[in-house]
Amino acid sequence: MNSKAIYLLVGAAIVVILAVFVLNIPDRRSGTERVGDAIQTLPEGPKKAADQLGDRNPVEKAGDAIEKKTD
């Protein structure tokens, strides 16, 4: 293998490891923060509000932030 291929494989491995790490960061919201998020989301429907009460990964939280900005 040439050196470019090795660098490419190492770079891809680092990206995968970082992605797995970010997706597994625990949700550190307190109970009151979760309830507050659920109350704010209630006009969008009870299912979305109930989803706010559970653990959520950073990608889900970022998606919600993007939706808020586009509304």
MARKOL-671193 format. One line per field, with one value per residue: residue number from 1; residue in three letters; x, y, z of N, C-alpha, C in turn. Coordinates in nm, 2 decimals, always signed. Layout:
REM residues N
seq = NUM ...
type = ALA ...
n_x = X ...
n_y = Y ...
n_z = Z ...
ca_x = X ...
ca_y = Y ...
ca_z = Z ...
c_x = X ...
c_y = Y ...
c_z = Z ...
//
This chain:
REM residues 71
seq = 1 2 3 4 5 6 7 8 9 10 11 12 13 14 15 16 17 18 19 20 21 22 23 24 25 26 27 28 29 30 31 32 33 34 35 36 37 38 39 40 41 42 43 44 45 46 47 48 49 50 51 52 53 54 55 56 57 58 59 60 61 62 63 64 65 66 67 68 69 70 71
type = MET ASN SER LYS ALA ILE TYR LEU LEU VAL GLY ALA ALA ILE VAL VAL ILE LEU ALA VAL PHE VAL LEU ASN ILE PRO ASP ARG ARG SER GLY THR GLU ARG VAL GLY ASP ALA ILE GLN THR LEU PRO GLU GLY PRO LYS LYS ALA ALA ASP GLN LEU GLY ASP ARG ASN PRO VAL GLU LYS ALA GLY ASP ALA ILE GLU LYS LYS THR ASP
n_x = +0.08 +0.04 +0.15 -0.05 -0.29 -0.28 -0.28 -0.54 -0.70 -0.64 -0.74 -1.01 -1.07 -1.04 -1.24 -1.47 -1.44 -1.47 -1.73 -1.88 -1.82 -1.94 -2.21 -2.28 -2.27 -2.39 -2.72 -2.75 -2.95 -3.16 -3.44 -3.63 -3.56 -3.61 -3.89 -3.96 -3.88 -4.05 -4.30 -4.27 -4.27 -4.52 -4.73 -4.67 -4.76 -4.86 -4.69 -4.44 -4.38 -4.37 -4.14 -3.95 -3.91 -3.75 -3.41 -3.19 -2.97 -2.69 -2.72 -3.00 -3.08 -2.95 -3.09 -3.34 -3.28 -3.22 -3.47 -3.61 -3.49 -3.56 -3.83
n_y = -0.12 +0.22 +0.54 +0.73 +0.59 +0.47 +0.69 +0.78 +0.57 +0.58 +0.84 +0.80 +0.61 +0.77 +0.96 +0.79 +0.69 +0.93 +1.00 +0.79 +0.83 +1.09 +1.04 +0.88 +1.03 +1.10 +1.22 +1.50 +1.65 +1.79 +1.67 +1.87 +2.03 +1.86 +1.83 +2.10 +2.13 +1.95 +2.07 +2.30 +2.19 +2.08 +2.21 +2.11 +1.85 +1.56 +1.34 +1.43 +1.59 +1.39 +1.26 +1.43 +1.39 +1.16 +1.01 +1.17 +1.19 +1.39 +1.45 +1.44 +1.65 +1.86 +1.86 +1.94 +2.20 +2.31 +2.29 +2.47 +2.71 +2.73 +2.77
n_z = +0.00 -0.07 +0.08 +0.08 +0.08 +0.33 +0.50 +0.43 +0.52 +0.80 +0.86 +0.80 +0.99 +1.23 +1.19 +1.21 +1.47 +1.62 +1.55 +1.66 +1.93 +1.97 +1.91 +2.13 +2.36 +2.68 +2.77 +2.95 +3.06 +3.32 +3.52 +3.53 +3.31 +3.10 +3.13 +3.08 +2.82 +2.70 +2.75 +2.60 +2.34 +2.32 +2.16 +1.91 +1.91 +2.10 +2.08 +2.00 +2.22 +2.42 +2.34 +2.41 +2.67 +2.71 +2.69 +2.47 +2.19 +2.08 +1.81 +1.76 +1.93 +1.79 +1.55 +1.64 +1.72 +1.47 +1.34 +1.50 +1.43 +1.16 +1.17
ca_x = +0.00 +0.12 +0.13 -0.18 -0.39 -0.27 -0.33 -0.68 -0.76 -0.63 -0.83 -1.15 -1.09 -1.05 -1.37 -1.56 -1.43 -1.53 -1.87 -1.93 -1.81 -2.04 -2.34 -2.30 -2.26 -2.52 -2.81 -2.73 -3.06 -3.22 -3.58 -3.71 -3.53 -3.69 -4.03 -3.97 -3.87 -4.18 -4.41 -4.25 -4.29 -4.65 -4.81 -4.64 -4.82 -4.82 -4.58 -4.31 -4.36 -4.33 -4.01 -3.86 -3.88 -3.65 -3.28 -3.17 -2.83 -2.66 -2.77 -3.14 -3.09 -2.91 -3.20 -3.45 -3.24 -3.23 -3.61 -3.65 -3.44 -3.63 -3.97
ca_y = +0.00 +0.35 +0.62 +0.80 +0.50 +0.45 +0.82 +0.78 +0.47 +0.64 +0.95 +0.75 +0.55 +0.87 +1.01 +0.69 +0.69 +1.05 +0.99 +0.70 +0.90 +1.20 +0.98 +0.81 +1.12 +1.09 +1.34 +1.55 +1.74 +1.75 +1.64 +1.99 +2.07 +1.77 +1.87 +2.23 +2.10 +1.88 +2.17 +2.39 +2.11 +2.03 +2.25 +2.03 +1.72 +1.49 +1.24 +1.50 +1.63 +1.28 +1.23 +1.52 +1.34 +1.05 +1.05 +1.21 +1.21 +1.53 +1.47 +1.47 +1.79 +1.96 +1.86 +2.02 +2.34 +2.35 +2.31 +2.59 +2.82 +2.74 +2.80
ca_z = +0.00 -0.07 +0.20 +0.07 +0.12 +0.47 +0.56 +0.41 +0.62 +0.93 +0.87 +0.80 +1.12 +1.32 +1.18 +1.26 +1.62 +1.67 +1.53 +1.76 +2.05 +1.97 +1.92 +2.26 +2.47 +2.75 +2.78 +3.08 +3.10 +3.45 +3.50 +3.50 +3.18 +3.01 +3.13 +3.02 +2.67 +2.66 +2.75 +2.48 +2.22 +2.32 +2.05 +1.79 +1.92 +2.22 +2.06 +2.00 +2.36 +2.50 +2.29 +2.48 +2.81 +2.71 +2.66 +2.34 +2.16 +2.03 +1.67 +1.78 +1.98 +1.69 +1.46 +1.70 +1.71 +1.33 +1.31 +1.56 +1.35 +1.03 +1.19
c_x = +0.09 +0.08 +0.00 -0.29 -0.39 -0.32 -0.49 -0.75 -0.75 -0.72 -0.97 -1.17 -1.11 -1.19 -1.48 -1.56 -1.49 -1.68 -1.94 -1.93 -1.92 -2.18 -2.38 -2.28 -2.40 -2.59 -2.80 -2.84 -3.12 -3.37 -3.66 -3.68 -3.60 -3.83 -4.05 -3.97 -4.00 -4.29 -4.39 -4.28 -4.44 -4.74 -4.79 -4.70 -4.77 -4.70 -4.45 -4.28 -4.31 -4.18 -3.91 -3.82 -3.78 -3.51 -3.26 -3.02 -2.81 -2.72 -2.92 -3.16 -3.05 -3.02 -3.31 -3.41 -3.25 -3.38 -3.66 -3.61 -3.51 -3.77 -3.99
c_y = +0.12 +0.43 +0.69 +0.71 +0.48 +0.58 +0.83 +0.69 +0.52 +0.75 +0.90 +0.68 +0.66 +0.93 +0.92 +0.69 +0.81 +1.05 +0.90 +0.76 +1.01 +1.14 +0.91 +0.90 +1.12 +1.23 +1.38 +1.65 +1.69 +1.72 +1.76 +2.05 +1.99 +1.81 +2.00 +2.21 +2.04 +1.98 +2.26 +2.32 +2.06 +2.08 +2.17 +1.89 +1.65 +1.39 +1.31 +1.55 +1.51 +1.24 +1.32 +1.47 +1.23 +1.10 +1.07 +1.23 +1.35 +1.55 +1.51 +1.61 +1.89 +1.97 +1.95 +2.17 +2.39 +2.38 +2.44 +2.71 +2.84 +2.78 +2.95
c_z = +0.00 +0.05 +0.19 +0.11 +0.27 +0.54 +0.54 +0.50 +0.76 +0.96 +0.88 +0.94 +1.23 +1.32 +1.23 +1.41 +1.68 +1.66 +1.63 +1.90 +2.07 +1.98 +2.05 +2.38 +2.54 +2.75 +2.92 +3.13 +3.23 +3.42 +3.47 +3.36 +3.08 +3.01 +3.06 +2.86 +2.62 +2.65 +2.63 +2.35 +2.21 +2.21 +1.92 +1.80 +2.05 +2.20 +2.06 +2.14 +2.44 +2.46 +2.37 +2.62 +2.82 +2.68 +2.51 +2.31 +2.09 +1.89 +1.67 +1.83 +1.87 +1.58 +1.51 +1.69 +1.57 +1.29 +1.38 +1.48 +1.22 +1.05 +1.20
//
